[in-house]
Amino acid sequence: MAFVRKFYISDTHFRHARVIELCKRPFKSADEMDNEIVRRWNSVVEHNDIVYHLGDFAFGLADEFAIRNVFGRLNGRKILILGNHDFRKGGDVHPTLAALDWYQPPTPLLETSDEGQRVVLCHYALRTWPGQHKGSYHFYGHSHGDLPGVGRSRDVGVDMSDVGFTPRTFSELTRGMK
């Protein structure tokens, strides 16, 4: 097996045409946005790599076929940290998302390590997080670039200029952090 790399991304909002206007994304349609995100994703992610998706994978989850199609086109072993658009109104994980072939079951918060560093992953920006005062990092989404990070926390959403609709590595995301 080739060397496995880890990547992080959030808020792809596949199939969500309105997010283009709301977040000033440079696409003319949801199809164009989806295809470009898939292209950029696959340009960096290999088959065995791990991609942590920090929530809001898709919108309009009633179109199960379209969501499964997008998911199936994405390289890597995908892990979902649940976001607000990943649930039904009753509070359970949307069955369309739950039925996808995630590498492990979706969860609202996850800790991992990368490059020897502890990383806390959540869709939401946490004001404090486990290990914060011992040098851990915190990656989040949800805010679409409108909420600056504090200390070793940062938004990894597709709308961030240094993310650019492409999954990024730990070293790319932490460059310049102290």
Helices and strands as residue ranges (DSSP letters): E 6-9, H 18-22, H 30-44, E 50-53, H 64-73, E 77-80, G 84-86, H 95-98, E 109-114, E 117-122, G 132-134, E 137-140, E 153-155, H 170-174
